Amino acid sequence: MIGLVLAAGAGRRLRPYTDTLPKALVPVDGDTTVLDLTLANFAEIGLTEVAIVVGYRKEAVYARKEALEAKYGLKLTLIDNDKAEEWNNAYSLWCARDVLGRGVILANGDTVHPVSVEQTLLAARGNGQKIILALDTVKKLADEEMKVVVEDGKGVQRITKLMDPADATGEYIGVTLIEAEAGAELADALKATFERDPDLYYEDGYQELVNRGFKVDVAPIGDVKWVEIDNHDDLAKGREIACQY
């Protein structure tokens, strides 16, 4: 199993930082970036290889590749997303289809979270689950969150932002454990998703899998401080949280 980070996004709501950097390289604790935090988490749980999907301002990631490898003791492979500024992240994750077959822990490049999230996912393995989503069942939800409905024994039934928050079991936080045997089916679902509409999210690919009868599981992360950084308010929260890890 290897790590996988989606770091191709532009993050236009974080300008001026993202005038020259992808969102994953915006500093959250001194010189420490979201990507740094994620790589540190992956190293702490014993991973030795990480693939990073890059696109917008990818040259900034390429420039830091060797330094990041040395700092975290990881072998990094960068995967180019040629449509990062045109299409949404269903295509971005599909660009990593070859590494999905190795089994991955996937982390969005804009999610500040502690290593306990990855540890929770690893601890949830072993009962035949093929895909396990990290789920926050504590946070009060609003319209913007990626909401999930889970049915006991049947796993995820719905995953979408377009849902009444009162109907949701919790929020998907942007971290997933994907077993190797799920790679090909997920890649096919992602392809069907972006071919239907290139503006769709990879979570819509998860929904495509569910619609096909594939069981997607969840692991509640408990009362954990984390944030998805989309704008400057989120960045301020991320900086409050990151310095506590």
C-alpha positions as CSV (number, residue, x, y, z in Angstrom):
1,M,0.0,0.0,0.0
2,I,1.2,3.5,-0.8
3,G,0.0,7.0,-0.2
4,L,-1.8,9.1,-2.8
5,V,-2.4,12.9,-2.7
6,L,-4.6,14.9,-5.0
7,A,-2.7,18.2,-5.4
8,A,-3.7,19.4,-8.8
9,G,-6.2,22.0,-7.8
10,A,-5.8,25.8,-8.3
11,G,-7.5,27.0,-5.1
12,R,-8.4,30.4,-6.6
13,R,-10.2,31.5,-3.4
14,L,-6.8,31.4,-1.6
15,R,-5.2,34.1,-3.8
16,P,-2.6,35.7,-3.6
17,Y,-1.0,32.5,-2.2
18,T,-2.2,30.4,-5.1
19,D,-1.1,32.9,-7.8
20,T,2.2,31.0,-7.7
21,L,1.5,27.8,-5.7
22,P,-1.0,24.9,-5.9
23,K,-3.3,24.8,-2.9
24,A,-1.4,21.9,-1.3
25,L,1.7,24.1,-1.0
26,V,0.0,26.9,0.9
27,P,1.8,27.3,4.3
28,V,-0.2,26.4,7.4
29,D,2.5,26.3,10.1
30,G,5.6,28.4,9.4
31,D,7.0,26.9,6.2
32,T,4.9,23.7,6.7
33,T,2.3,23.1,4.0
34,V,-0.8,20.9,3.8
35,L,1.3,18.5,1.7
36,D,4.0,18.4,4.4
37,L,1.4,17.4,7.0
38,T,0.0,14.7,4.8
39,L,3.4,13.2,3.9
40,A,4.4,13.3,7.6
41,N,1.2,11.3,8.4
42,F,2.0,8.8,5.7
43,A,5.6,8.3,7.0
44,E,4.4,7.9,10.5
45,I,2.1,5.0,9.6
46,G,5.0,3.3,7.8
47,L,4.3,4.0,4.2
48,T,7.5,4.4,2.0
49,E,6.0,5.5,-1.3
50,V,3.6,8.3,-2.2
51,A,2.1,9.3,-5.6
52,I,1.0,12.9,-6.0
53,V,-1.3,14.0,-8.7
54,V,-0.2,17.5,-9.8
55,G,-1.5,20.0,-12.3
56,Y,-1.9,23.7,-11.5
57,R,1.5,25.2,-10.8
58,K,2.9,21.7,-10.8
59,E,6.4,23.1,-11.3
60,A,6.4,24.2,-7.6
61,V,5.8,20.5,-6.5
62,Y,8.5,19.3,-8.9
63,A,10.9,21.8,-7.5
64,R,10.4,20.5,-3.9
65,K,10.3,16.8,-4.7
66,E,13.8,15.9,-3.7
67,A,13.7,18.0,-0.5
68,L,10.3,16.4,0.5
69,E,11.7,12.9,-0.2
70,A,14.7,13.6,2.0
71,K,12.7,15.2,4.8
72,Y,10.1,12.4,5.1
73,G,12.0,9.4,3.9
74,L,9.5,8.7,1.1
75,K,9.9,7.9,-2.5
76,L,7.6,10.4,-4.4
77,T,6.1,9.8,-7.8
78,L,4.4,12.8,-9.5
79,I,1.5,12.1,-11.8
80,D,0.5,14.9,-14.2
81,N,-3.1,15.9,-14.6
82,D,-3.3,17.5,-18.0
83,K,-6.8,18.9,-17.4
84,A,-6.4,20.2,-13.9
85,E,-7.6,23.7,-14.7
86,E,-10.5,22.5,-16.9
87,W,-12.0,19.4,-15.2
88,N,-12.9,18.5,-11.7
89,N,-11.2,15.9,-9.5
90,A,-13.0,12.7,-10.7
91,Y,-10.6,12.9,-13.6
92,S,-7.7,13.8,-11.3
93,L,-8.2,10.6,-9.3
94,W,-8.6,8.6,-12.5
95,C,-5.1,9.9,-13.6
96,A,-3.8,7.8,-10.7
97,R,-5.6,4.7,-11.9
98,D,-2.3,2.7,-12.2
99,V,-1.4,3.2,-8.6
100,L,-4.9,2.4,-7.4
101,G,-4.1,-1.2,-8.2
102,R,-1.4,-1.2,-5.5
103,G,-3.8,-0.2,-2.8
104,V,-3.6,3.4,-1.5
105,I,-4.5,5.7,1.3
106,L,-5.9,8.7,-0.5
107,A,-5.8,12.2,0.9
108,N,-7.1,15.4,-0.6
109,G,-4.3,18.0,-0.9
110,D,-6.3,20.6,1.0
111,T,-7.3,18.6,4.1
112,V,-5.5,19.4,7.3
113,H,-5.9,16.4,9.6
114,P,-4.0,14.4,12.2
115,V,-2.4,11.0,11.7
116,S,-5.1,9.5,13.8
117,V,-7.3,9.6,10.7
118,E,-5.0,7.3,8.8
119,Q,-4.6,5.1,11.9
120,T,-8.4,4.8,12.2
121,L,-8.7,3.7,8.5
122,L,-5.9,1.1,8.9
123,A,-7.5,-0.3,12.1
124,A,-10.8,-0.7,10.3
125,R,-9.4,-3.2,7.7
126,G,-9.8,-6.9,7.9
127,N,-13.5,-7.6,7.4
128,G,-13.6,-7.7,3.6
129,Q,-13.9,-4.0,3.1
130,K,-12.5,-2.7,-0.2
131,I,-13.0,1.0,0.2
132,I,-13.2,2.8,3.6
133,L,-14.1,6.5,3.9
134,A,-13.0,8.6,6.9
135,L,-16.2,10.0,8.2
136,D,-16.8,12.8,10.7
137,T,-20.0,12.0,12.6
138,V,-19.5,14.8,15.2
139,K,-19.4,18.0,13.2
140,K,-22.6,20.0,12.6
141,L,-23.1,20.0,8.8
142,A,-24.2,22.8,6.4
143,D,-24.7,23.0,2.7
144,E,-21.1,23.0,1.5
145,E,-19.9,19.7,3.1
146,M,-19.5,16.4,1.3
147,K,-22.3,14.6,3.1
148,V,-22.8,10.8,3.5
149,V,-25.7,8.6,4.3
150,V,-24.8,5.2,5.7
151,E,-27.1,2.3,6.3
152,D,-26.1,-0.4,8.8
153,G,-24.8,-3.5,7.2
154,K,-25.0,-1.9,3.7
155,G,-22.4,0.8,3.9
156,V,-22.7,4.1,2.0
157,Q,-26.0,4.8,0.3
158,R,-25.5,8.4,-0.8
159,I,-22.5,10.7,-1.0
160,T,-23.1,14.3,-2.2
161,K,-23.0,17.9,-1.2
162,L,-26.5,18.2,-2.6
163,M,-28.4,16.8,0.4
164,D,-30.3,18.1,3.4
165,P,-27.7,18.1,6.2
166,A,-30.3,16.6,8.6
167,D,-30.4,13.5,6.4
168,A,-26.7,12.8,6.6
169,T,-24.9,10.3,8.8
170,G,-21.7,12.5,8.6
171,E,-19.2,14.3,6.4
172,Y,-16.5,12.6,4.3
173,I,-13.3,14.4,5.2
174,G,-11.3,13.7,2.1
175,V,-9.3,10.6,3.2
176,T,-10.0,7.1,1.9
177,L,-8.4,3.7,2.2
178,I,-8.7,1.9,-1.1
179,E,-7.6,-1.8,-1.2
180,A,-5.8,-3.0,-4.3
181,E,-8.6,-5.3,-5.4
182,A,-10.9,-2.2,-5.7
183,G,-8.6,-0.3,-8.0
184,A,-9.9,-1.4,-11.4
185,E,-13.6,-1.1,-10.5
186,L,-13.0,2.4,-9.0
187,A,-11.1,3.5,-12.1
188,D,-13.9,2.3,-14.3
189,A,-16.5,4.2,-12.2
190,L,-14.4,7.3,-12.3
191,K,-14.1,7.1,-16.1
192,A,-17.9,6.8,-16.4
193,T,-18.3,9.7,-14.0
194,F,-16.1,12.3,-15.8
195,E,-17.3,11.1,-19.2
196,R,-20.8,11.9,-18.1
197,D,-19.8,15.3,-16.8
198,P,-16.1,16.5,-16.4
199,D,-17.2,18.8,-13.6
200,L,-18.1,16.0,-11.2
201,Y,-16.2,15.1,-8.1
202,Y,-14.4,11.8,-7.4
203,E,-17.0,11.3,-4.7
204,D,-19.5,11.0,-7.6
205,G,-17.4,8.1,-8.7
206,Y,-17.9,6.5,-5.3
207,Q,-21.7,7.0,-5.8
208,E,-21.4,5.4,-9.2
209,L,-19.8,2.4,-7.5
210,V,-22.6,2.3,-4.9
211,N,-25.2,2.5,-7.7
212,R,-23.5,-0.5,-9.3
213,G,-23.9,-2.6,-6.1
214,F,-20.3,-2.1,-4.8
215,K,-20.2,-1.8,-1.0
216,V,-18.3,1.3,0.2
217,D,-17.7,1.4,4.0
218,V,-16.9,4.1,6.5
219,A,-14.8,4.5,9.6
220,P,-15.9,7.3,12.0
221,I,-12.8,9.3,13.1
222,G,-14.2,10.5,16.4
223,D,-14.0,14.1,17.8
224,V,-11.0,15.2,15.7
225,K,-9.9,18.6,14.7
226,W,-9.5,18.9,10.9
227,V,-10.4,21.3,8.1
228,E,-10.8,21.4,4.4
229,I,-9.1,24.5,3.2
230,D,-11.1,26.2,0.5
231,N,-10.8,29.9,1.4
232,H,-9.0,32.3,3.7
233,D,-11.3,31.6,6.7
234,D,-10.5,27.9,6.3
235,L,-6.8,28.7,6.1
236,A,-7.0,30.5,9.4
237,K,-8.6,27.5,11.0
238,G,-6.0,25.2,9.4
239,R,-3.3,27.2,10.9
240,E,-4.9,27.0,14.4
241,I,-5.1,23.3,14.0
242,A,-1.8,22.5,12.3
243,C,0.3,23.9,15.1
244,Q,-1.3,21.5,17.5
245,Y,-0.1,18.3,15.7
